[in-house]
Amino acid sequence: MAAMLGMGILLPILTPFAKQLGASGAIVGVIFAGYALARGLFSPFFGRISDRVGRKNFMLVGLALYALLALGYSQLHSVLLLAVLWFFQGAASAMVTPIAQSYIGDITPVGQEGRIMNLFYLGQFGGIAIGPVIGGYLADHVSMVAPFYVMTIAAVLGFVLVYFVVAKAPSATHADEDEKPEFIDSFKTVVKDRKMKGILYYIVGRGFYRWGFNSFFPIYAVTIASLSKSQVGLIISSYMVTGTLFQYPFGSLADRFSKHRSEMVAIGGGFAAVSMLLVPMVEHMTWLIILVVIMGIFSAVSRASTVAIRTERGRYYGQGAVTGVFTAGFSAGQVLGPVGFGIITQILNIPASFYIGALVGLLTTGLSYWYLWYQPKSTKSEINLSSR
């Protein structure tokens, strides 16, 4: 929660900050994509290594880097340096949140994947939910650099909590030693798994339209809807708070109706994309909040089931390897989203980018449902997993 608080603080201010430094719409997209690119490059390797050497030290190093990078933002005077810092913050993030998810996966009992993993997400999204309100308020009423100092404090707090409270995780639960694939081959094996293909289609599409939306909604809200940074922060937080509140209940439902998790992914992903499709049609703050609340509810529906399915697959392939591939897929969408939205905005306009992004979300959700719903009989991984 402390780590994600810092991320949330930056969401409503990073784009306006980049514009102040002279960045165009396309450059803003490239900057946002840098964070996700770093996560995509490093998460699979950090995750697989943590399967073998442990999780705690990765989280400590990542949180320490978070704190140092946050201080660097307060000294920014160029777009290039902003892009560099944002990229390395993505690398630091790859040492924290995916590794923490793997840690939770290691200690989650069979049959409680939705409940336990989504309880973890409750804390994670709690931090990112209140962050935008803090960041927007500080930027409007204190200074543009004040949020960066608060972000530093949050990262230090996270470091202290991990160091003193978090125990070393038990040995990871996955395939027997003689069945483990080699380091690089392990990634290929995870991606070939049919359920993981379904999860990856969903998460790449979601990363595309959600991160593109995160990048350009602040500009849309300020320039078209004439809202303040504080109001932008409140709208973004409304989405995050909604997702936080519904995450655990939907996680419990994902366990109770485990045979219908693919349907939950399809329903949640489809309605979340449709809600974003409607955003350019309204400019009033109340209606924007209603739409993002709807988006948050249905995002929680789909996310609850995807993390439960992912945790199940992690018992066979290794939680770090699966979480790393999952994070890399989401990061691929996060890279393509801001860049794609930026190009569309340059050629057409911001509303057009929202429409196209929503259509991409609907398409990838449909592909995801096909892979999750249709399962060939008795694949090797299913046999091994069910026999444990």
Secondary structure by P-SEA (a helix, b strand, c coil): cccaaaaaaacccaaaaaaaacccaaaaaaaaaaaaaaaaacaaaaaaaaaccccaaaaaaaaaaaaaaaaaaaacccaaaaaaaaaaaaaaaaacaaaaaaaaaaaccccaaaaaaaaaaaaaaaaaaaaaaaaaaaaaccccaaaaaaaaaaaaaaaaaaacccccccccccccccccccaaaaaaaaaacaaaaaaaaaaaaaaaaaaaaaacaaaaaaccccccaaaaaaaaaaaaaaaaaaaaaaaaaaaaaccaaaaaaaaaaaaaaaaaaaccccccaaaaaaaaaaaaaaaaaaaaaaaaaaaaaaaaacaaaaaaaaaaaaaaaaaaaaaaaaaaaaaccaaaaaaaaaaaaaaaaaaaaaaaaccccccaaaaaaaac
